Amino acid sequence: MSRLRIGIIGAGGIAQDRHLPVLLELKNQAEVTAICDVNIKTAEQAAVSFSQPFITADYQEVFTHTDAVIICTPNKFHAEISIAALEAGVHVLCEKPMAMNAEEAEAMIAAAKKADRKLMIAYHYRSMKEAQAAKRLIDEEEIGIPMVARVQAMRRRKVPGWGVFTNKELQGGGSLIDFGCHFMDLSLWLLGSPKPVEVMGNTYNTLSTMPNQVNQWGKVDNESFEVDDHVTAYIRFDNGATLLFETSWAANVKEDKEHVSISGDTGGVDLFPLEVNQAKHGLLMDSTMNWVPGGENPGLFQMQNFIDACKGEAELIVPPEEAMEVQKIVDAIYESAEQGQSVQI
Ligand SMILES: NC(=O)c1ccc[n+]([C@@H]2O[C@H](COP(=O)([O-])OP(=O)(O)OC[C@H]3O[C@@H](n4cnc5c(N)ncnc54)[C@H](O)[C@@H]3O)[C@@H](O)[C@H]2O)c1
């Protein structure tokens, strides 16, 4: 089959740092035929390593040049551009979070179904080799029935001081919708994608709204800071499983932490690093593996899966229906924090 023609919409940080380098590596399978950015200079700069892709500031012009697009704009435009692409018959890999809210996510799924095109969300933590191995072990019932997930996704004083990450209108929120959502997705997937039924959440921005705070990732304007920088939540699922969740851009902790832990009835799996404990012979055994096969670049794994899925040769590693469940929980945490009580989904 000929190479998949891929367009980039939104050619800033993540497009240039992750997706375009990976597409160069996969150039035998995919060709970058269009690059779009409202800032045309950004699109031109992103195009330098490729053989003269079509450059435009208008995303509507991309679709006639492409079989698939990667949407890397601020969150506010994810749904609008995904739906336009799908309606034009083009497959979509959309950056995370899926959308600004679950209603938009639902409309994206409906458009994908109607057009019979692929829609994948770039929750790339699933593509890490340790996460793939953890999922395999859980699916093979090596920890029994997964019951409780714990997430701590903590950055020590690292509020993004660039781009639009702290712009509520463009992004919909802060640490939860930007960073925590990856770990929400990962833990739901490892739990076996149960349906969330009740959410209790709290959001904070105390630290970032105080004057003269030190920050490792650039300057934060405490007077205009309007999104969450720290979030806690308790999520109950229809099968009785629960998730204890904490994420932060600005925690007062010794060091950054990305920890997902799944307890089952006969064992437990921890990420990152990958560790396994199994109850056997009346003992709790350390079953940690000596070698985890797979590549070191989850962006490459993710893109390969998307290309294969577009060709009809693989299932999507992040189906949109599962990303929508993350969105529902994110919405519910924000709602619960605002109302000061738990929210039923
Ligand atoms: N998967 C990850 O780990 C990860 C990491 C960083 C960012 N992201 C996601 O990627 C997206 C972009 O983030 P970024 O860091 O690249 O931001 P960025 O600001 O560096 O780039 C966004 C680009 O989109 C362009 N743009 C804005 N509106 C547009 C429109 N309507 N049409 C075309 N171009 C438009 C901007 O000019 C900008 O160049 C966000 O949704 C973010 O959540 C994901």
The ligand as an SDF file (V2000), in Angstrom:
LIG
                    3D

 44 48  0  0  0  0  0  0  0  0999 V2000
    0.7850   14.0290   24.8500 N   0  0  0  0  0  0  0  0  0  0  0  0
    1.4830   14.8750   25.6020 C   0  0  0  0  0  0  0  0  0  0  0  0
    2.2120   14.4810   26.4950 O   0  0  0  0  0  0  0  0  0  0  0  0
    1.3740   16.3510   25.3180 C   0  0  0  0  0  0  0  0  0  0  0  0
    2.4090   17.2100   25.6770 C   0  0  0  0  0  0  0  0  0  0  0  0
    2.2730   18.5630   25.3770 C   0  0  0  0  0  0  0  0  0  0  0  0
    1.1150   19.0340   24.7740 C   0  0  0  0  0  0  0  0  0  0  0  0
    0.1110   18.1770   24.4640 N   0  0  0  0  0  0  0  0  0  0  0  0
   -1.1530   18.6440   23.8680 C   0  0  0  0  0  0  0  0  0  0  0  0
   -0.8940   19.1320   22.5440 O   0  0  0  0  0  0  0  0  0  0  0  0
   -1.7020   20.2670   22.2790 C   0  0  0  0  0  0  0  0  0  0  0  0
   -0.7910   21.4070   21.8650 C   0  0  0  0  0  0  0  0  0  0  0  0
    0.1490   21.6630   22.8720 O   0  0  0  0  0  0  0  0  0  0  0  0
    1.5700   22.3160   22.5270 P   0  0  0  0  0  0  0  0  0  0  0  0
    2.3960   22.1890   23.7440 O   0  0  0  0  0  0  0  0  0  0  0  0
    2.0850   21.7990   21.2580 O   0  0  0  0  0  0  0  0  0  0  0  0
    1.1030   23.8380   22.3570 O   0  0  0  0  0  0  0  0  0  0  0  0
    1.7790   24.9730   21.4790 P   0  0  0  0  0  0  0  0  0  0  0  0
    1.1690   26.2550   21.9400 O   0  0  0  0  0  0  0  0  0  0  0  0
    3.2610   24.8290   21.4930 O   0  0  0  0  0  0  0  0  0  0  0  0
    1.2880   24.6390   19.9810 O   0  0  0  0  0  0  0  0  0  0  0  0
   -0.0530   24.7890   19.5890 C   0  0  0  0  0  0  0  0  0  0  0  0
   -0.0240   25.3580   18.1690 C   0  0  0  0  0  0  0  0  0  0  0  0
   -1.3700   25.3750   17.6670 O   0  0  0  0  0  0  0  0  0  0  0  0
   -1.5050   26.5540   16.8750 C   0  0  0  0  0  0  0  0  0  0  0  0
   -2.9430   26.8060   16.7350 N   0  0  0  0  0  0  0  0  0  0  0  0
   -3.7800   27.3680   17.6280 C   0  0  0  0  0  0  0  0  0  0  0  0
   -5.0420   27.3730   17.1530 N   0  0  0  0  0  0  0  0  0  0  0  0
   -4.9950   26.8000   15.9220 C   0  0  0  0  0  0  0  0  0  0  0  0
   -5.9730   26.5240   14.9220 C   0  0  0  0  0  0  0  0  0  0  0  0
   -7.2740   26.8250   15.1270 N   0  0  0  0  0  0  0  0  0  0  0  0
   -5.5770   25.9580   13.7560 N   0  0  0  0  0  0  0  0  0  0  0  0
   -4.2700   25.6560   13.5450 C   0  0  0  0  0  0  0  0  0  0  0  0
   -3.2840   25.9060   14.4650 N   0  0  0  0  0  0  0  0  0  0  0  0
   -3.6570   26.4520   15.6380 C   0  0  0  0  0  0  0  0  0  0  0  0
   -0.7270   27.6110   17.6280 C   0  0  0  0  0  0  0  0  0  0  0  0
   -0.3770   28.7000   16.7950 O   0  0  0  0  0  0  0  0  0  0  0  0
    0.4830   26.8010   18.1070 C   0  0  0  0  0  0  0  0  0  0  0  0
    1.5730   26.8900   17.2050 O   0  0  0  0  0  0  0  0  0  0  0  0
   -2.5250   20.5240   23.5470 C   0  0  0  0  0  0  0  0  0  0  0  0
   -3.7800   19.9480   23.4070 O   0  0  0  0  0  0  0  0  0  0  0  0
   -1.7420   19.8030   24.6390 C   0  0  0  0  0  0  0  0  0  0  0  0
   -2.5680   19.3130   25.6810 O   0  0  0  0  0  0  0  0  0  0  0  0
    0.2340   16.8460   24.7070 C   0  0  0  0  0  0  0  0  0  0  0  0
  1  2  1  0
  2  3  2  0
  2  4  1  0
  4  5  1  0
  4 44  2  0
  5  6  2  0
  6  7  1  0
  7  8  2  0
  8  9  1  0
  8 44  1  0
  9 10  1  0
  9 42  1  0
 10 11  1  0
 11 12  1  0
 11 40  1  0
 12 13  1  0
 13 14  1  0
 14 15  2  0
 14 16  1  0
 14 17  1  0
 17 18  1  0
 18 19  2  0
 18 20  1  0
 18 21  1  0
 21 22  1  0
 22 23  1  0
 23 24  1  0
 23 38  1  0
 24 25  1  0
 25 26  1  0
 25 36  1  0
 26 27  1  0
 26 35  1  0
 27 28  2  0
 28 29  1  0
 29 30  1  0
 29 35  2  0
 30 31  1  0
 30 32  2  0
 32 33  1  0
 33 34  2  0
 34 35  1  0
 36 37  1  0
 36 38  1  0
 38 39  1  0
 40 41  1  0
 40 42  1  0
 42 43  1  0
M  CHG  2   8   1  16  -1
M  END
$$$$
